[in-house]
Amino acid sequence: MNRLALYWNTVRYLKPSQVLGRIAFRLARPAAEIHPAPPVRPCLRGPVRRAWRNPSLLGSQHLRFLNETHFIAEPGQWVDKARGDLWLYNAHYFDDLTAVDAQDRRDWQSSLINQWIEDNPPATGIGWAPYPTSLRIVNWSFWLLDNQDEQTHARLQSLAVQTRFLNKRIEHHILGNHLLANAKALVFAGLFFAGAEADAWYQKGVDLIERQLKEQILEDGGHFELSPMYHNIILNDVLELLAIHAAFGRQSPQGWQDLVPGMLKWAEAMTHPDGKIGLFNDAAFGIAPTLEQLLTYTRSLGIKCPHGVPHEPLVHLSASGYARMARGKACVITDVAGVGPDYLPAHAHADTLSFELSLGTERVIVNGGTSQYGTGPERLRQRGTANHSTLMLDETNSSEVWSGFRVARRARIISAEVATSGVDVIVRGEHDGYARLQGRPLHARQWTLTDTGLTVADEVRGRGTHRIDVLFHLAPDIIAEREDSGIIALYRHAADAPIARVWSAGELKIVRSSWHPSFGTQVASQCLLLSGTHGLPFVNQTTFRWDPS
């Protein structure tokens, strides 16, 4: 019965098109269309793109992704499940074609493209799944435009066959960033090739993007899946779509460029002073371009960039649910958000009312991050509430995350308020994620930031007695030590003086934890934990203090 309830509370949020689309997608077995490729459209100038990815090709058959290195020397290694689906997906993306100093590896890249065509017959294997096919079409298009002497018959034919197959495998059952990636690939191929067939690809891609951008980009500029990583990926997609239109002398559809300033402002608000994203929901470093890289790309396209977000004391991304607070040397990013669109919580974590704190360019309080996808216990642990800087009740996740990308019952934001009062910047939120527990408890949290400190006030209302854990995960470079007074001092590694001190109404323990800032990475860290059994209502206040200088 519990399993049935889990399925019901997951499926009931889906759109009918997702349910029917999944059935149709699994039943469909389209054949590859191998008739000759359309002619290549003349390109007026080289496509304007910005290389930001680190190289992943270490040799003609030697690839490194997600901090794992493998060789691909024979056909079976493209589909070797022992390497994990995500690693294999990356191998089929061909991101190295547009990575930093790509021209230095041109011979290796050329060889690997030929090998891929030979080893991956049309419509077979994981490499022909819609998402990797979409990313590969874009990367091959950029590379073939940059290296027009590499436009061999076999490569152009393969690119056309891939696009035709993708055209029949659009991911309407998944939606979100996958559907945008599919549509982007159709636009790229539709511009790369000429003729009626290419024009049809282009128009289908444009129509999909038009509809999806209206739905997926919120009023505050954020991407609706509420992941800073995926937001930056989508923003880069928009910039590349603008660039490829310019390369072929085409006017991009009306309104696409107008989205860029708002999306940049959202990206700025969700970026710490160290220049990297906050780790909310599925988010990791190195997968998406940084804010600075996006700003540089935007300027290269002649688009005016917004300024000033890092200097504003309070930025409320009300449509998304995040709020950024800044006073003195402190920056706090707070999550007063839901799990994303009801029908698409695939990249959601149970992190409601979590936060991250930076002092200067040093991260102090963090969320746990994301180091892997898949369906194993570690993936589930990283999505869980205990892996985030928030409050957990009865060792239960605030949203029922399960499997690799599923959410059943989910936390709803009941109220969210932001204010500035004198020297104080205040954010408050309340959610009902634990109302399914006995006594129907509700969790409210208020952050109050000044030039010299942050106060985190937690309240749990409801009935009964409950196990309550309040967690503050520390960045791995921060070491916690208890002073004689019982106050906890936070030090940078090898520093003599603490950067901050922490005290709470209850006793904070220093426990072991781990941080997962990038895929394939786990770093030892510490966590401040207030843990105990309490009758409701429960009220607690934790204070962080630092030198204003």
N, C-alpha and C positions, 0 to 999 in steps of 0.2 A: 504493500500500500504506500509506503514511503517513497519507493521508486516511482510508482505511478504518479504520486503527487508532484515529485520533482519534474517529471516529464510534462505534466499538465501545466505547472507553473512556469515552464519554459516555453512550451509550444503556444500557449494561449496569447502570447504577446506578438507572435509572428503575423506578418501580412499573409493573406491567402495566396498571393503570388509567390511567396517564398516556399510555402508548403507544396503547392502544385508545381512550382518551378523546380524544386528539388527532385520530385518524382519524374518530371519530364526530362530533366538533365541526366538522371541516372539511366533512364530507359533509352534515350536517344543514342544512336551510334552513327553519327554522320561520317561519311567517307571523305577522304582527302580529295580535293580537286586539283589535278596535276596538269591541266592544260597550260599553255604558255603564259608567262607573266605579262602584264601590261607594259607598255613602254615607260621608261623613266621620264619624269617631268623635269625640264630644265630648272636648275636652281640658280637664282639671281646672285646670291652671295652665300658664303659659308654660314651655316646655322650658328647663331649666337648662343652658346651654352657656357656654363661655368662648371669646371671640373672641381668637385669637392671630395669625392670618395677617395679613400686610400687605395693604392693598387692591391689587387687580389690575385694577380697572375704572377707567379714566381718563376715560371718557365712555361714552355709551350704546352705542358700537360700537368703542371704543378700549381694547385690552387689553394688559397687560404681564405676561409670565411669563418666568422663566428669564433675566432681564435682556435680553429682547427685546420690542419693542413693535410691534404690528400692528393694523390696523383689520379689522373684519369687517363689511362693508357689503353683501355680496351672498352668495348661497348657496354658491358655489364656494369662498369663502374659509374656510369651516368645514372643508374637506377638502383644502386646498392643501398638497400634499406638500413644496413648497419651504420651508415653515415648520417642517418636522420633525414627526415623529409625537408627540414628547413635548410640544411646544408646543401642538399641536392637541388632544391629550388634556386638557391643562390648560384650554383654552378650553371644552371640553365638561363639565368638572367643575363649574363655577359656584361655585368656592370663595369668590368675593367676597361671595356671599350671607351667609356666616358670618364675614367678615373684620372687622377692627377698624373701628368707626364705620360699619357696614353701613347703618344707617338713613339716613345722610347721602347715600347713593347709591341710595336706594330707587327713584326714578323711572328712573334708568338701568338698574337691575337688572330692573325690571318690563318695560321696553322690550326688553331683551335676551332675556328669557324668551319673550316673544311672538315675537321674531324667530327664536329657536331652533326653536320649534314649527313655524313656517311654513317655515323653510329646511331642516329635517331630517325628511323624511317617515319614518314608522315603518319600522324594520328596515333603514335604508340609511345607509351611510357610517360613518366611524371613530367618530363620536359614539355609535353604538349598540353598540359593542363592550362586553362585559360590565363591564370595570373602570371606564371613565368613566361608564357608565350607573349603576353601583352608587353611585359618589360623588355623581353628580348627584341621584339619588333622595333621598339623605340630606340634601344641601344644600337642595333644593327643599322637602323636608318641614319642615326647621327654619324656612325662610323663610316658608312658608305658614302655619305655626303662629304665628309671630311677627307676621304681617301677614294676619290672617284676612279682612280686607276685600279681599285680593288673590286669594282662592280662587275664581277664575272657572271657568266650566264647561270652557273649553278647557284650562286648566292642570291641573285635576283629572283630566280625561280623558287628557291626555298622561301624567301621572304614573302612572295606572293602566295604560296601554298599555305604558309603559316597564317597569313591574314585571312584567307578564305576559310580556314578551319576555325579560327577564332570567331569569325563573323557568325558561325553557327553555334558557338559555345559561350555566348555572352552570359555572365553570371548574375542573371536576374534573381536567382534564388539566394544569393549572398548579399548583393547590393553594397552600399558603402564604398570604401576605398577600392574594393575589387572592381566594381562596376565602372568607376571612374578610370581605373587603369585600362580596362578593356576598351572604353570609348576613346581614350587618349591614343591608344595604339591604332585604332581605326582611322583617326584623324591623321596621324603621322603617315601611315601607309597610303591614305587617300591623297595626301599632298606629294609623297615621294613618287608615286606612280601617276600616270595620266590615262585618260579615257573614261568611258562610261562606268566600267566596273569600279575603278578607283574613286570616281565621283560619288558612287553609291556608298562606298565605305566611309568616305569623308562625311557625307550628309548624315549617315546613321550615327557616326561618332559625335558630330556636333549636336544633333538632336538629343542624344543621351546626356552629353555634358551640360547642355542648357538646362535640362530638367533636374539633373542631379545637383548642380551647383546651387540652384534655388532652394533645394531641400537640404543639402548637406552643409552649406555655409550659413551659420547663424547670424543673427543681427549684430552681434558684437564682433564678428569676423572670425570666430572659432569654427573648427570643423566639428561636426555633431557627434563624432565618436569620442570626443573629449580626451584624446591622447595628444600631448604636446609633440610626440614623435610623429604620429600620423598627420597631425596638422601641418608640420613643416614639410612632410613629403607631398601633401596635396598642394601646398603653396608653391613648391618647386615645380609640380606638374603644371600648374597654371602658368608659371613663368616660361616653362619650356614650350607650352602650347602657343604662347604669344611669340616666342622666338622662332618657332618653325613656320608660323604664318609669315613673319617678316622675311625669313629666308627665301620664301617663294613669292614674295611681293604681294601677298594676300592680306586683306584686312581681317583681323580676328573678329569674331562675332561680338556684337555690342554688349557691353557690360562686363566682359571677362576682365579687362584691365582695371575696371572700377573696383573689383573685389580686392585688389592687391594691397592698398593702404590699410584697410581694416584687418586683413589677415596678418599683415606685418605687425600691426599694433598688438594683436592677440599674441603673436609669437614673442614680442618684446616683453609683454606682461608675464609670460610663462617661462622666461629665461632668467637664470640667476646671474649675479654680477660676475661669476666666473665664465660667462658666455655660453653655458650649456643649459639644456632644458631641465625643468623640474620633472621628477620621476613620478608622475601620476598616471594611473591605469597602465596599459602596456606602453612602456617607454624605456629606451636605452640609448646610450651614447653611440655615435658612429653609424647609425642606420639612416638618419635624415641629415640634411645640411643644417649647420648652425645658423643662428640669427644673423651673425655678421656675414656669412656666406650668402644668405638670402638677400641681405641689403645690398651687397656688392653686385649680385646678379640683377636685382631690380634696377639699380642705377645704370648698369650697362645697357639696359633696354630703354633707357630714357624716361623711366617712371619716377616721379617724385616720391621720396620716402618720408613717412612721418617720423617725428622726433619727440623725445621728452618723457616717454613712459617710465624709464628707470628713475626719473627725478620726481615723479608725482607721488605724494604721500599715500594715495589710495586710488587704485584702479579696480573697479568692479566690473567684471565680465558677466553681466547679469544674465544674459541668455544662456551662457555656458554654465555658470555657477561658481566660477573661481574668483578670488579676490587677491590682489597683490597689495601688500602694505610696505611702506618704506619710511624709516625715520633714522636720521644720523647714518651710521654705518650698517644698519640692519635692513635686511630684506626678508619678508615673510610671504610665502605663497600658500594660500589656504584653499581647501577643497570643500566648498559648500554646494556640491553638485550632485546630480543623480548619476546613474551609471551610463548615460548616453541614451540614444533613441531606444524606445522599448523593444522594437523589433530587431535591433542590432546591437546587443551588448557584448559582442565577441571579444573586445579588447578591454573590457571593464575589469577593475579590481574591486574588492570589498574595502575601499579606502575612504569612505565618506567621513567628512570632518577630520581628515588628516591634514598635515601641513609640513612645510620645509622652511628652515631658517638659515640664512647666510649672514655672517658678519664680515663686512668687506667682501673680499673674493673667496672667503673660506666658508665652505658648507659646514654647518654644525648639526642641525636636525635634518634628517632625510627620511624618505620612504625607501622601501627595500629594493625597488627596481625590478628589472626583468632580464633574466639571463637565458631563458629557454621558452620555446613553445612546446607543443605536444600535449599528451594527456596523462603524464605520469604524476606521482605524488609531489615532486619538487615544483612542477608547474603550478599545481593546486596550492601548495604552501606559499609560493610567491604572490599569488593572487589574493591570499587570505588577509583578513583584518590584522592578524598578529604581525604581519610583515610591514605594517605601516604605522606612522606616528599618529595614533588616534586611540580611542577607547574601545575595548572589546568586552562583551557581556556573556557570561556563562560559556566562555571558550567557543563562541559561535560567531560565524562571519556575519557582518552587518548586511551583506547581500549574499544570497546562496550561489556562490560561484561553484561550478562543478565541471567535470571533464576539462578539456583544454580551453574552450571558448564559449561556455554556456553559463547562463545565469537564470535561476528560477525566481523565487521571491526576492525583490530588491528594495533597497532603502530608498525612501522618498523624502525629499526635503520638505518639511512642514513650513518652515519660515527661514528667511535669510535677511539680515540687516547689516548695513555698513554705515559708518559715521566717522567724522573727525570732530574732536572736541578739545580745543586748546592744543596741548602738546600730544594728546592721545589720538591714535588711530584704532578704530574698533571694528571688528567683524564678528558677527554672531550667526549661528545656524543651529537648526534642530532637525532631526530625522527620525523616521519611524521604523528603521530597519530591524529593531529588536522587538517591535510590538507583537510579533508572532510568538514570543516567549511568554511564559506564565507571568501574570501581573501586567502585561502590555506595557513594558517600560519604553520610555522615549529618552533619547540622548540629545542634550543641548551642549554646545561649546561656544565660549566667547574668547577671542584673542584681543588683548589690549596692548598696543605697542607704543612705546615712548622712545626718546633718544637713548635711554640708558637701560631699557629692559622690555621684556615680554612677559605678560601674565596670561596663562591658559587656564580658564575656569571651566570645569566640567560639572554638569548636573544630569543626573538620571532620575526621572520621575516615573512613578508607577507604583506597583505593589509587590510585596514579597521580599525574599532574601535572595541575593544573586552574587555570583563570583564576578568581580569587576577588575579588569586589567587596564591600566593606563600606560601606554608605551610611548617612549621618546627615543627613536633610533638615532644613534650618533654616526656621523660620517667617520670613515675608518681612520682619518688623520686626527681625530679628536679622542683624547684619553680622559676618562672620568676617574677621579680619586675622591674618597670621602675625607673631609677635614675633621679635626677634633670636635668641632661644633656640630657635626652631623650634616652640615651643608656639603654638597658635592661640587667640586671644582672641575672645570673642563679645561684641558690643556691641549695645545698643539703638540705634536710629537717633538720631543727634545726641547720644549720651551720651559723656561724657569717660572714664568708667571702665568696664572690662568687667564684665559680669554673671557671666561664667564663663570658665574656661580649659579647653582640651582638649588632651590628648596621647595618643599611641598608640605601640605597639611598632613599627609600621611608619609610613611617612610619609603623613600625611593631606594630600590635595590639596583646594583650595577650587575648586569647579566651579559652573557655572550650573545652575539648576534652575527649577522652577515649582511653584506651589501652586494648588489648585483647590478653594477652600472652599465654593463654591456653584455651582449650575448656571449655565452661561454665563459663568463667571469664570475667568480665568487671571492669576495674580500672579507676577511675577518674584521669584525667591528664590535662595538658595545651598544647596549640599550639600557636606558633608565626605565625601570619598571616599578609601578605602584600597583600592588596586587593584594587582594583580600576579599572576604565575603562580607557583604553589607546589606542591611535592610534599606529599603527605599523610603523616602528619597535619599539620594546620595549626592553630596556636594564636595568638590575638591578644587583646590587652586594650586597651580605650580608656577613658580616665578623664576625667570632667567634674568640675571643682571650682568651688565658689562660696563667697562669704562667707556664713556662717550667719545674719547679721543680715538 
